Amino acid sequence: MGLSKAEETCKKAATMAAAAAGYAMLARTMSRELLPDEVRGAVRWAASVVRYHILPPRPKLKTIRIGQYADDGSLKPPLLGRPRLRLAVRGARRSLSMVPGDSITDVFHGVEFRWTSTRRRRRSRRGRDDDSDDDDDDEPDDSLVLCFDAEQTDMALDKYVPFIMDKVQEDWRRYGAIQILMNTGSFWFPMTHHHPATFDTLAMDTELKRSIVADLDRFLKRNEYYRLIGKAWKRGYLLHGPPGTGKSSLVAAMANYLHFKLYDLDISEVLSNSALQKLLIGMDNRCILVIEDIDCCFSAKTREEKPDDSESDSSDSTEPPARVEGITLSGLLNFIDGLWSTCGEERIIVFTTNYKERLDPALLRPGWMDMQVYMGYCGWEAFKTLAHNYFLIGDHPLFQEIQGMLVEVEVTPAEVSEMLLRSEDADVALQGLVGFLQDKKEQGGKH
């Protein structure tokens, strides 16, 4: 009984809908035939007025097209909780990227912003030069289109877009690969930097590590302070100590901590002060310039290379003296603390040496080398870090004996690491280290 009533109700509803549709079509036909065009126009105008006052007006939209780069170097960090947005990196350029054809809506301070990925074909340079109509010469031009209410233009340009790009750079610093650049002549050649050293894994005195990290953090926060006191925003470090004490690892840990590019300057490849100047000016901001074994790069006697009087031509010679090629310490120092020092911002300069006593006193002056870090032999804190790195242990029956011997024997962190690498068994490796330290002690220990 209930089912038959439901069927009857559905039939009545369908009949009424069909009748309403028929009346509507009839009314529309009659209005075209009976009402003049002027009356029909007035009715449409009146309907639009009613619709304007009852329904909210459609907002006027504005769009911005932003280029994007999506290649093998693309990264996919979680950006603002939006997993479908990603950061693409091509060289030093960074941008947002999305899958072509995809779109998402973002809400910022209550305002909706819609991102859409578009792909257009553009003629390649090769196609234009060859005057060819071959479609294969077309290159895809991927762009992000940002669409928003035109009344929110100031919000979009002054707040939203800068906010997004700040997050892009923040994610790039966190997830992007670090580059190390080496020089050939007056040009830099980049490679990806994969050194795993961090301050957590660095084998050195704990308090010294904390002081370096604190100094780096303070440097990053003092842009306005450097500007107020009229100094270039840079910081100089001198790392000195015996070979194998971790100077290069400390530089790598600094780069990984700051997420700065590394510029490894080989002085022997630079032929003149002008070439050196070109190299140093060509560095990016937020970078670390490293000059290793600085004591081997320049003479400690003079800052300018001068020809020896005994090798000069006689006074009777009419030939002009030969021009002396090569870079000078003054050329380097003028960039570090001279007028050229303001050609970049947020830069770290690191010199390393095994023999501090051989350095020109000018290099040790505050302003050029702001912090001097002595990288000494392996102490107890450094050993505990190595033991944890290799075996994830914080204590062992041999630790007390090793601690006592490290006070009596000069051994570098590199030597301790070599002994610990000889076995994956902590007992075996530590016993081997004890034997190594005993041999060093018998041979003279400190030297």
C-alpha positions in Angstrom: 0.0 0.0 0.0 2.8 2.4 1.0 4.7 1.7 -2.2 1.7 2.5 -4.4 1.2 5.8 -2.7 4.8 6.8 -3.2 4.5 5.9 -6.9 1.4 8.0 -7.2 3.0 10.9 -5.5 6.1 10.8 -7.8 3.7 10.7 -10.9 1.8 13.8 -9.7 5.1 15.6 -9.1 6.4 14.7 -12.5 3.1 15.8 -14.1 3.2 19.2 -12.3 6.9 19.8 -13.3 6.1 19.0 -16.9 3.1 21.4 -16.8 5.2 24.2 -15.2 7.8 23.8 -17.9 5.2 23.9 -20.6 3.6 27.0 -19.2 7.0 28.7 -19.0 7.8 27.9 -22.6 4.3 29.1 -23.6 4.8 32.3 -21.7 8.2 32.9 -23.3 6.7 32.3 -26.8 3.8 34.6 -26.2 6.0 37.4 -24.8 8.1 37.3 -28.0 5.0 37.5 -30.2 2.8 39.8 -28.2 5.2 42.2 -26.3 7.3 44.8 -28.2 11.1 44.8 -28.0 11.0 47.9 -25.8 8.8 46.2 -23.2 10.9 43.1 -23.2 14.1 45.2 -22.7 12.5 47.0 -19.8 11.6 43.7 -18.1 15.1 42.4 -18.5 16.5 45.7 -17.0 14.1 45.5 -14.1 15.0 41.9 -13.5 18.8 42.8 -13.5 18.1 45.6 -10.9 16.2 43.2 -8.6 19.0 40.6 -9.0 21.7 43.2 -8.2 20.0 44.2 -4.9 19.1 40.6 -3.9 22.2 38.7 -5.0 25.8 39.9 -4.1 27.7 41.3 -7.1 30.3 39.2 -8.7 33.8 40.5 -7.8 36.1 41.9 -10.4 39.1 39.5 -10.6 42.8 40.4 -11.2 45.5 38.0 -12.3 49.2 37.9 -12.0 51.4 35.5 -14.1 54.5 34.2 -12.3 57.2 32.1 -14.1 58.0 28.7 -12.7 60.8 26.3 -13.2 60.2 22.6 -12.8 63.2 20.4 -13.7 65.2 17.5 -12.2 66.3 19.9 -9.4 62.8 20.4 -8.1 62.2 19.9 -4.5 58.9 19.0 -2.7 59.0 20.5 0.8 55.7 21.0 2.8 55.1 24.7 2.0 52.6 26.4 4.2 50.8 23.0 4.6 50.0 23.0 0.9 51.5 19.7 -0.4 50.6 20.5 -4.1 52.8 23.6 -4.1 56.5 22.8 -4.5 59.7 24.8 -4.7 61.7 24.5 -7.9 65.4 25.3 -7.9 67.4 26.1 -11.1 70.8 27.3 -10.3 70.5 30.3 -8.0 66.9 31.0 -9.0 64.0 29.8 -6.9 60.2 29.8 -7.5 57.0 28.1 -6.7 56.0 25.2 -9.0 52.9 23.1 -9.5 51.9 20.3 -11.8 50.7 21.8 -15.1 46.9 22.1 -15.2 46.5 21.9 -11.5 44.9 24.6 -9.3 44.4 25.3 -5.6 42.8 28.0 -3.5 44.6 29.5 -0.6 43.2 31.8 2.1 45.3 34.5 3.6 43.9 36.9 6.2 40.4 35.9 5.1 41.0 36.6 1.4 40.9 33.9 -1.2 43.8 33.5 -3.6 43.6 31.0 -6.4 46.7 29.5 -8.0 46.5 27.8 -11.4 49.3 26.2 -13.4 49.3 26.9 -17.1 51.4 25.7 -20.0 51.8 27.6 -23.2 54.0 26.9 -26.2 56.6 29.4 -27.2 58.9 29.5 -30.1 62.5 28.5 -29.2 65.4 30.7 -30.2 66.6 28.0 -32.6 63.2 28.0 -34.3 63.2 31.7 -34.8 66.7 31.8 -36.2 66.0 29.0 -38.7 62.6 30.5 -39.7 61.2 26.9 -39.4 57.5 26.1 -38.8 58.3 22.8 -37.2 56.3 22.5 -34.0 59.2 20.5 -32.4 61.0 23.8 -32.0 58.3 25.1 -29.6 59.3 25.1 -25.9 56.8 24.7 -23.1 56.3 27.9 -21.1 55.0 27.0 -17.6 53.6 29.7 -15.5 51.6 30.1 -12.3 48.6 32.4 -12.5 47.5 34.0 -9.3 43.9 35.2 -9.3 42.2 37.4 -6.6 39.6 40.0 -6.0 40.8 43.3 -7.6 39.8 45.2 -4.5 42.5 43.2 -2.6 45.3 44.2 -5.0 47.2 46.1 -2.2 46.9 43.1 0.1 48.1 40.7 -2.7 51.1 42.8 -3.7 52.2 44.2 -0.4 51.6 41.3 1.9 50.6 38.0 0.3 53.1 37.6 -2.5 56.0 38.8 -0.3 54.8 36.3 2.4 54.8 33.4 -0.1 58.2 34.3 -1.5 59.7 34.5 2.0 58.4 31.0 2.7 59.8 29.9 -0.6 63.3 31.1 0.4 62.9 29.7 3.9 62.1 26.3 2.5 64.9 26.5 -0.1 67.4 27.2 2.8 66.0 24.2 4.6 65.6 21.7 1.8 67.7 23.0 -1.1 71.0 21.4 -2.0 74.1 23.4 -0.9 76.5 24.4 -3.7 80.3 24.5 -3.5 82.0 26.6 -6.1 85.7 26.4 -7.2 87.6 28.9 -9.3 89.4 28.5 -12.5 91.0 31.7 -13.6 88.4 34.4 -12.9 85.3 32.2 -13.1 83.4 30.1 -10.5 82.3 26.5 -11.3 79.5 25.1 -9.1 79.0 21.6 -7.8 76.6 20.1 -5.3 78.0 20.0 -1.7 77.3 16.7 0.1 79.5 17.0 3.1 77.6 15.4 6.1 79.4 17.3 8.9 77.1 19.1 11.4 77.8 20.7 14.7 76.2 17.6 16.4 78.7 15.3 14.8 81.7 17.6 14.9 84.5 16.2 17.2 85.6 19.2 19.1 85.2 20.8 22.6 81.5 21.3 23.4 81.9 24.8 24.8 83.9 25.9 21.7 81.2 24.6 19.4 78.5 26.4 21.4 80.5 29.7 21.2 80.8 29.3 17.4 77.1 28.6 16.9 76.2 31.5 19.1 78.5 33.8 17.1 76.9 32.7 13.9 73.4 33.2 15.2 74.3 36.7 16.5 75.8 37.6 13.1 72.7 36.6 11.2 70.5 38.8 13.4 72.6 42.0 13.1 71.9 43.3 9.6 70.5 46.6 10.9 73.2 46.9 13.6 76.0 46.6 11.0 74.2 49.2 8.9 73.9 51.6 11.8 77.6 51.4 12.7 78.6 51.8 9.1 80.3 48.4 8.6 79.9 45.7 5.9 77.7 42.8 7.0 80.4 40.2 7.1 82.3 38.0 9.6 85.8 36.7 9.5 87.1 33.4 11.1 90.6 32.1 11.4 90.8 28.3 12.0 94.3 27.3 13.1 95.8 24.1 14.5 97.6 20.9 13.5 96.6 18.9 10.5 93.8 16.5 11.0 92.0 18.5 13.7 88.8 19.1 11.8 89.2 22.5 10.2 87.6 21.5 6.9 84.8 19.6 8.8 84.1 22.8 10.8 83.7 24.8 7.6 81.3 22.2 6.2 79.3 22.2 9.5 79.1 26.0 9.2 77.8 25.8 5.7 75.2 23.1 6.6 74.1 25.1 9.6 73.7 28.4 7.8 72.7 26.8 4.5 75.1 29.1 2.7 76.9 28.5 -0.5 80.6 27.6 -0.2 83.2 29.4 -2.4 86.5 27.5 -2.2 89.1 30.0 -3.5 92.3 28.5 -4.9 94.8 31.4 -4.8 97.2 29.5 -7.1 94.6 29.7 -9.9 94.3 33.5 -9.7 96.8 35.4 -11.9 96.3 39.0 -10.8 94.6 41.3 -8.3 92.0 42.3 -11.0 91.1 38.6 -11.6 90.8 38.2 -7.8 88.6 41.2 -7.6 86.3 39.9 -10.4 86.0 36.5 -8.6 85.1 38.1 -5.2 82.6 40.5 -6.7 81.0 37.6 -8.5 80.1 35.8 -5.3 76.4 35.7 -4.1 75.2 37.1 -0.8 74.7 34.6 2.0 77.9 32.7 1.3 81.1 31.4 2.9 84.4 32.3 1.3 87.1 29.7 2.2 90.8 30.1 1.7 92.7 27.1 3.0 96.3 27.1 4.1 96.5 30.9 3.9 100.1 30.8 5.2 101.2 29.2 1.9 99.5 31.8 -0.3 101.5 34.9 0.5 105.0 35.9 1.7 105.1 36.7 5.4 107.7 39.4 4.7 105.9 41.8 2.4 102.4 42.4 1.3 103.5 43.4 -2.2 105.7 41.3 -4.4 108.7 43.4 -5.5 111.5 42.4 -7.9 114.8 41.6 -6.1 117.4 44.3 -6.7 120.0 41.7 -7.5 117.8 40.4 -10.3 116.9 43.8 -11.8 118.4 45.1 -15.0 121.5 47.3 -14.8 121.2 51.1 -14.8 122.5 51.3 -18.4 119.5 49.3 -19.7 116.9 51.2 -21.7 114.3 48.5 -21.5 111.3 49.1 -19.1 111.1 46.7 -16.1 109.0 43.6 -16.7 105.5 43.8 -15.1 105.2 41.5 -12.1 102.1 39.3 -12.3 100.3 37.7 -9.4 98.1 38.6 -6.6 99.1 40.3 -3.4 98.0 40.1 0.2 97.0 43.8 0.0 94.7 43.0 -2.9 92.9 40.4 -0.8 92.7 42.6 2.3 91.3 45.5 0.4 88.4 43.4 -0.6 87.9 42.0 2.9 88.0 45.3 4.8 88.4 48.0 2.1 85.9 49.8 -0.2 85.1 46.6 -2.0 84.0 44.9 1.2 80.5 46.5 0.8 79.9 44.7 -2.6 78.0 41.9 -0.8 76.1 41.2 2.3 75.8 38.4 4.9 79.1 36.9 4.0 81.4 34.6 6.1 85.1 34.6 5.4 87.2 31.7 6.7 90.9 31.3 6.6 92.6 28.0 7.6 96.2 27.4 8.5 98.3 24.8 10.2 100.9 27.4 11.2 99.5 30.6 12.6 102.9 31.9 13.5 103.8 32.2 9.8 100.9 34.6 9.0 101.3 38.2 8.2 100.2 40.2 11.3 97.7 42.1 9.1 95.6 39.0 8.8 95.2 38.7 12.6 93.9 42.2 13.0 90.3 42.5 14.3 88.0 43.5 11.3 89.7 41.0 9.1 89.6 38.0 11.3 86.9 38.6 14.0 87.1 35.2 15.7 90.2 33.0 15.9 89.4 29.3 16.6 92.1 26.9 17.7 91.4 23.4 16.5 93.5 21.3 18.9 94.2 17.6 19.5 91.4 15.2 20.4 90.2 15.8 23.9 87.7 13.9 26.0 84.6 15.8 24.7 85.7 15.3 21.1 86.3 11.6 21.7 82.8 11.1 23.3 81.3 12.7 20.2 83.2 10.3 17.9 82.2 7.3 20.0 78.6 8.3 19.8 78.9 8.9 16.0 80.4 5.5 15.3 78.7 3.2 17.9 75.9 5.2 19.5 77.3 4.7 22.9 77.8 7.1 25.8 79.8 4.9 28.1 82.1 1.9 28.0 84.4 0.1 30.4 87.4 1.4 28.4 86.3 5.0 28.5 88.1 5.8 31.8 91.4 4.5 30.5 91.0 6.3 27.2 90.2 9.6 29.0 93.4 9.3 31.0 95.6 8.6 28.0 94.1 11.5 25.9 95.5 13.8 28.6 99.0 12.4 28.1 99.1 11.8 24.3 98.6 14.2 21.4 96.4 12.5 18.9 94.2 14.2 16.3 90.5 13.5 15.8 91.4 12.2 12.4 93.7 9.5 14.0 91.0 8.5 16.5 88.4 8.3 13.7 90.7 6.0 11.7 91.1 3.6 14.7 87.3 3.5 15.3 86.6 2.8 11.7 88.6 -0.4 11.8 85.8 -2.5 13.3 82.1 -2.2 13.6 82.3 -3.9 17.0 82.7 -1.2 19.7 84.8 -3.5 22.0 87.2 -4.4 19.3 87.6 -0.8 18.0 88.1 0.7 21.4 90.6 -1.9 22.4 92.5 -1.1 19.2 92.4 2.6 20.1 93.8 1.9 23.5 96.7 0.0 21.9 97.3 2.8 19.5 97.4 5.4 22.3 99.8 3.2 24.3 102.2 3.0 21.3 102.0 6.8 20.9 102.8 7.2 24.6 105.8 4.9 24.4 107.1 6.7 21.3 107.1 10.0 23.1 103.5 11.0 23.3 103.6 14.7 23.0 105.6 16.0 20.1 
